[in-house]
Amino acid sequence: MTIRFPSLPLNQSTKLRLHYYYYYREKNKRKMSKSLLNNRPPPRYESISSFDDDEENENQTDWIPLTTTTSTATTTDSTITLPLWDIMCILSMAFSYGCIMTTLFLITLPVECERIDDIHPNIPKSVVLGIFVAISGASNLITPLVGMLSDTYRPPKHFKLGQRMPYFVFGSLCSTVGLLGQYIESYEQLWLRYGIFYFASMIGLNISYAMMLALIPDQVPKSQTGTANGILALLLVLGSLCGFGIFHVFFERRVQNMYGLYVCVVILTTILTGIHAHDKDVLLNDTHIVLRPPGQRRSKRRIVLGPLILLKTMLIDPVLRLDGNTLLAAYSIDMVEHHDFFVVTVSRLCYYCGGSVQTVRISNIVHHYVLEGDRISVTGTICISFPFTTVLSLLFT
């Protein structure tokens, strides 16, 4: 019996081999005992990959769930550790998230709102900026739904994919298309289309960020969870600092160039995450082994499935199977069972509300008391000081 394994560290591969060995040994013992009781010769089986199975014989195969065992063997063992570089690459989307979200709301969108105010003087720019912030907040509502879909997602057997990376790549594509659309519509000064592409980019960023957070419990050992959270915070701060620094040093305060920076950062971090997280994501999702008698022929036919079918299995089919109670459960918290998580959620709500009010007040002060030519420079200086205060607070806590 031959089982092919992906390239894994020696200890993980050894554990999977032992698991398969003992499982098939007990499986064959049970089949032999059952055949002897029925006075029939015991059948012999060979193991094959689920991706080689034929659709015509799908109902005649024996599917064996192995989700819990493979996840336990690869994530919960305290002796297994990941290099810091691998963790940084898996969480690299935090760098682009920090770079985009801080500079977008403190530099790019205020300048764009001033341009809108010049064309439409009847609409105050503070109102337009508030609309953009409201759109960003509404886009966050997609994250519980996407998280629930990724938890239950099983890709078609002809695709060698995992649970998280398909949604992660989909979010990166949405954000890239949205940012490119923002750049084009800003140049053309078509602000309604600009708002539509802005909403698409926010949806994509939130999906990618949610999937990146899901990769921490999936792929990072429990002994390194604290290290991963520290790296996550560090990448957010570094992304913010790099965004403001590049804007002041290299772009000479030209806001239009920021959209190109956003696109490049999203593409680069998506590639890094895919390289370091895809294989293990596939392994954790490879939860079925098919047993088939050796006399049964394998069909040479292969069903060709395109990206549209894959998107249908990711977004349309799971949503159509949802009921009201399941959807409500994704957006609700049991305050008795998950009291600590509820307290953290409320505290984060207060934190973001306070940060939003403080940002608005700082923007008003800069607008009224700073000369027009120096507003962007003063705003960037204030924003760069925020990450330094965050680092100091972490050092003294």
Summary of the structure (lengths in Angstrom):
residues: 397
radius of gyration: 25.7
end to end distance: 55.5
largest distance: 95.2
contacts: 1138
relative contact order: 0.14
helix: 74%
strand: 3%
